Amino acid sequence: MIVVSDTSPYIALLNINLIYLLYTIFGKVIIPQSVKEELFENIYTRKSILDLIEKEHLQILDLKDKILYHSLIQYLDSGESEAIALAIELNADLILIDEKKGRITAEKNGLKVIGTLGILIEAKNRKLISSLSNCLEELKNKIGFRLEEDLIQKAKLIVGE
């Protein structure tokens, strides 16, 4: 399975010490250079990302064709733009992205999208976490992670909370 990620799922899961969910659920995840650069801005995330690369849970790839990237960068940030372009270039099975504009753009380009909430739902269904609600509360408190209340209720219903 080819999975490409934007920055936000890494930041979210690192902040609640659940980064292992990415490689447990998806195996190796691919990120483009701009996502690596965003993750390396913080010394804490840099160390964690280097560890994931060393353990081969994370791979960094360069985007070959920059045409799509240059059109996407007009309205998305660099990490989202490059992640979407790389996912298309690799014919990825899945892209991990949280921001609404990025998700919509990825879907319009034929990509299957999942975000941090979807990862946590999958983790709960696989019994990798005990409580979706606790994870969401921790994300809200630590990084100000916001979701619409109806989306939270729908997710809780899916996992039986």
C-alpha positions in Angstrom: 0.0 0.0 0.0 1.4 3.4 -1.0 0.5 6.1 1.6 1.6 9.7 1.4 1.2 12.2 4.2 1.0 15.9 4.9 2.5 17.4 8.0 -0.6 17.7 10.2 -1.2 14.0 11.1 2.4 13.6 12.1 2.2 16.7 14.4 -1.1 15.6 15.9 0.0 12.1 16.6 3.4 13.0 17.9 1.9 15.4 20.4 -0.2 12.7 21.9 2.5 10.0 21.7 0.6 7.9 19.2 2.9 8.2 16.2 3.3 4.4 16.2 -0.3 4.3 14.8 0.9 5.4 11.4 3.3 2.6 10.8 1.2 0.0 12.7 -1.8 0.8 10.5 -0.1 1.7 7.2 3.4 0.3 7.3 5.8 2.7 5.7 4.5 6.2 5.0 6.0 8.6 2.4 6.4 12.3 2.8 7.7 14.9 0.4 10.7 17.2 1.1 8.5 20.2 2.1 6.7 18.1 4.7 10.1 16.9 6.1 11.2 20.5 6.3 8.0 21.5 8.2 8.5 18.6 10.6 12.2 19.5 11.1 11.3 23.1 12.2 10.8 21.8 15.8 13.6 20.0 17.6 11.2 17.5 19.2 9.6 16.5 15.9 12.9 16.4 14.2 14.3 13.7 16.5 11.1 11.6 16.2 11.1 11.9 12.4 14.8 10.9 12.2 14.0 7.9 14.3 11.1 6.9 12.0 13.4 7.3 9.0 16.1 5.2 10.6 13.6 2.4 11.4 12.3 2.6 7.8 8.7 3.6 8.9 9.0 6.8 7.0 10.5 7.5 3.6 11.2 10.9 2.1 10.8 11.2 -1.7 11.4 14.1 -4.1 8.6 15.2 -6.4 9.7 14.7 -10.0 7.1 16.6 -11.9 6.6 20.1 -10.3 3.8 21.3 -12.7 0.9 20.2 -10.5 2.7 21.5 -7.4 3.1 24.9 -8.9 -0.6 25.1 -9.6 -1.6 23.9 -6.1 0.8 26.2 -4.3 -1.4 29.1 -5.5 -4.0 28.2 -2.9 -2.6 25.5 -0.6 0.5 25.6 1.6 3.8 24.0 0.4 3.4 20.7 2.4 -0.2 20.1 1.2 0.7 21.0 -2.3 3.7 18.7 -2.5 2.0 15.9 -0.7 -1.0 15.9 -3.1 1.3 16.2 -6.1 3.5 13.3 -4.9 0.5 11.1 -4.1 -0.8 11.6 -7.6 2.7 11.0 -9.1 3.1 7.8 -7.1 -0.5 6.7 -7.7 -0.9 6.4 -4.0 -3.6 4.4 -2.4 -4.1 7.0 0.3 -3.1 10.5 1.4 -3.1 11.6 5.0 -4.2 15.2 5.3 -6.3 17.2 7.8 -6.9 20.7 6.4 -10.3 21.0 4.6 -9.0 22.8 1.5 -6.3 20.2 1.1 -8.7 17.3 1.6 -11.1 18.7 -1.0 -8.3 19.3 -3.5 -6.9 15.8 -3.0 -10.4 14.3 -3.5 -11.0 16.3 -6.6 -7.7 14.9 -7.9 -9.0 11.4 -7.4 -7.1 10.6 -4.2 -8.6 8.7 -1.2 -8.2 10.9 1.8 -8.0 10.1 5.6 -7.1 12.5 8.3 -6.1 12.3 12.0 -9.7 11.5 13.0 -9.9 8.7 10.5 -6.6 7.3 11.7 -7.9 7.4 15.3 -11.1 5.7 14.3 -9.1 2.9 12.5 -6.9 2.6 15.6 -9.9 2.3 17.9 -11.5 -0.3 15.6 -8.2 -2.3 15.7 -8.1 -1.9 19.5 -4.8 0.0 19.2 -6.3 2.8 21.4 -8.8 2.4 24.2 -10.7 5.7 23.8 -11.3 7.9 20.8 -12.8 10.5 23.1 -9.7 10.7 25.2 -7.4 11.1 22.2 -9.6 13.9 20.8 -9.6 15.7 24.1 -5.9 15.4 24.4 -5.4 16.7 20.9 -7.7 19.7 21.7 -5.9 20.5 24.9 -2.3 20.0 23.6 -2.5 21.6 20.1 -5.9 23.1 19.8 -7.0 20.5 17.4 -10.6 21.4 16.3 -13.3 19.4 14.8 -17.0 20.1 14.2 -19.1 18.7 17.0 -21.3 16.7 14.6 -18.2 15.1 13.1 -17.0 14.1 16.6 -20.4 12.6 17.4 -20.4 10.7 14.2 -16.9 9.3 14.9 -17.9 8.3 18.4 -20.9 6.5 17.0 -18.8 4.6 14.5 -16.5 3.3 17.2 -19.2 2.7 19.8 -18.4 5.4 22.3 
